[in-house]
């Protein structure tokens, strides 16, 4: 099989690119050929060593301008020439991202070439105009159906309604001009929570399938020492629930915050008892996480997944997870952590109170470790699921959800 990965970025920038790099290595190990068509370089050395070729439209990231972000003729022109050398019999296209450089313009090429393709929606931007299902003005979770009258009239963007209007045009172009989702064999989502919202904006002929992303972690054995602090790992942005977390326990219980953001200094001054570590390398984050009583993911927007949760569980760290995060499905409430309703953030405090009992922490830690490693989110597990989708797409041109049950 030849797999053409389409993505905005060929560099190793974390997030989507880490999944692309992991997928490329795993497919090559299984004997398949990988090709990458991207908007921006430079090309990650890890990607280059596993791909037959990597095409970048631009040598490095740059803002292309509003109109080009909506429809980039260069992307469709270059992709058209690139795909001529591939057969429809043994080639599958996997789209990971296109909003920052490639644009929905590539859909016209995909339709003409008739090579089957699937899409992975790594976040809510494939359904929600702002990509968050969150109202920044009211600081509340959004339950509106995208493009409903309520959605269109709501000034919910982080900046102004003009910025939202531009995003509405982008997603309208995606859905009503390009029809890229309609032509896909499947739309893949990293969590059931996101899948539910994607279905609202996906044609009935395109199945939406949940496939959990691989987790880069290792088995270090059960955790044998008690933690000394709760820990938050992520961007210090309001939609991540950092304000609610700090208000709930910042002055009460030991808390370490790992990550960076525009409000970090102000929050550090307001909450002097909290340890703000700033950005840390992934290896150092894992060391710090191992010292924790529990990891807290208090997202108040729709978090597509939240890889820090399985990373913590794999190390025997209980987790306190927002009911708006996709990784909430990995939490067995009261066994390996707690699920909190972020409409009532005081539930974070009550969960922390329970875990301050060292015997409870130890019991939950043991369960977290055992439960995770009984069915870990390995690269092989991800590739098995992906290849099943790919093979079905090549055979039939469409993936039936029942075939993946």
Secondary structure, 3 states (H helix, E strand, C coil): CEEEEEEEECCCCCCHHHHHHHHHHHHHHCCCEEEEEEEECCCCHHHHCCCCEEEEEECCCCCCCHHHHHCCHHHHHHHHHHHCCCCCCCEEEEECCCCCCCCCCHHHHHHHHCCCEEEEECCHHHCCCCCCCEECCCCEECCCCCCCHHHHHCCCCCCCHHHHHHHHHHHHHHHHHHCHHHHCCEEEECCHHHHHHHHCCCCCCCEEEECCCCCCCCCCCCCCCCCCEEEEECCCCHHHCHHHHHHHHCCCCCEEEECCCCCHHHHHHHCCCCEEEECCCHHHHHHHHHCEEEEEECCCCCECCCHHHHHHHHCCCEEEEECCEHHHHHCCECCCEEEECCCCCHHHHHHHHHHCCHHHHHHHHHHHHHHHHHCCCCHHHHHHHHHHHHHHHHHHCCCCHHHHC
